[in-house]
Amino acid sequence: MSTFEIDRPPDVVFSYATDPSRFAEWQHDVVQVRGEGDRPVEVGARFTTTRRIGRAQRTMTQEVTEIDPPRHWTVRGVDGPVRPNVTITIDPLEDGARSRVTIALDFEGHGIGKLIVPLAVRRLARKGVSPAMSMGPV
């Protein structure tokens, strides 16, 4: 779990952090993200993320399972041997002028993934989210 604070209101942080097209701006291992179809980011929406893991690139599909703007967003992996499950929670600070972001990340192993999740994946994942999440000129 990662927790950090950002000098932006929760609605701005939520829009940024849950927009798959912006993941590469704050997750150093993201190479590409594609949405499936023209659906907005809502429960049931899916997107495919390609990540650089070591020297290889891996693609995985995730599905939005919960969304409660501007506070809570959960996605789960739906394919591959290693399936990420991510929850982003945003709490207002200073009467909504700032935000506390908590990102909970876990993995389910399927097939060979049952062996590698406990050994390597969780250790590598801790390096994947930038605690700064600068938000750029949003």
N, C-alpha and C positions, 0 to 999 in steps of 0.2 A: 504494500500500500504506500502511495505517495501523497503527501499533503503539502500544499504551498499556497501562498497568498498572492493576489494580483490586484493592482490598482485600477480595476475596472468594475462596473456594476455587474451583478449576476446575469442579467439578460444578455449582455454583450459577451461575457465569458461563455455562457451556455451556447450561444449561437456559434461561436468560434470553435469551442472544444468538441462539439458534436457534429460539425460539418466535415464529413469524410474527405472532401476535396482539400481541406486545409491540414490534414494529419501530417503531411511531410514537413510542414513548417515547425512542428513542435515534437515530432517523433523522428529521431535521427535515422532510424532503420527503414522508414517507409520510402519505397521507390515510386509506387503508383497506386491510386485508388480509383475504382470505377463503380458507379452505381449500377444496379440492375434495373433496367427500364427507366421510365420517367417518373417514378414514384417519389414523392417528397420523403424526407427522413421522418417516418412515423413507425408505429409498431407494425412489424411484418416486413418492413423495407429491408432489402439486402444490398450489401456492397462487397466488392472484392478488393482485398488489399494485397499488394506485392511488397514483401519486406526483404531486405538484405540481412541474411543470417549467416555470419561468417563470410565465406567467399561465395555462397550460393544465394539464389533468390527463391523465395517460397511464396506461393499465392494461396490465400485462404478466403473463404466467404464467411461473412458475419451477418447476423440478422438482429434488427432492433427488437428487443423483447419488452422494454419499458421505456416510457418517455413522459416526463412531467416537467415541462419548461417552467422556470429556468433553474430547477433544482436537481433533477435526477434523470439519468439516461443509462440504460443497460443494453449491452449487445452480447450475443453468444456465437461462438464458432459453430458452423454447421457442416463442415467437410474437412477432410484431411486427417492425418494421424495426430496432429497437435491442434487442439481447438481452444482459442482464447475466449475467455469470458471477462468482460470489462464493465465496471460500473463507475460512472462519473457522478459525483455529488458536489453541488455548489451551494455554499452557505453565504448569506450576505454578512458583511462586516460594516461597521460604521454607518449604520442606517442605509445600507445598500450602495455606498460609494465604492466599496472594495468587496472582494470575494475571497473565500477560502475554497480551494479546489481539492477534492480527495478523489484519487483514482485507485480503485481496487482492481487488481488484475490476477487472474488465476487461469489455469490450463487444465483441460481434460485430455488424457491420452487415449487414443483408439489404435488398436493393432500395435505396431512397433512404437507408437507414441506412448504407450503405457510404460515402456522402458526408459525413454529419453526425457519425458517431462520431469520426473524427480531428479534426474542427474544433471541436466544441462539447461533445459528451457527456462526454468524459473530464475536461474542465476543470470542468464543472458537478458531476460526480460527486464530485470531491474535497471539495466543500462539504457533501455529503449525510450523512456519518457523523459523529456527535458523538464526538470523542476522549475526552470525559469518561465517557460511558456510565455514568452515576452508579449504576445498578442500584436506585435508590430503596430502599424498605424491604423488599427481597426476603427 
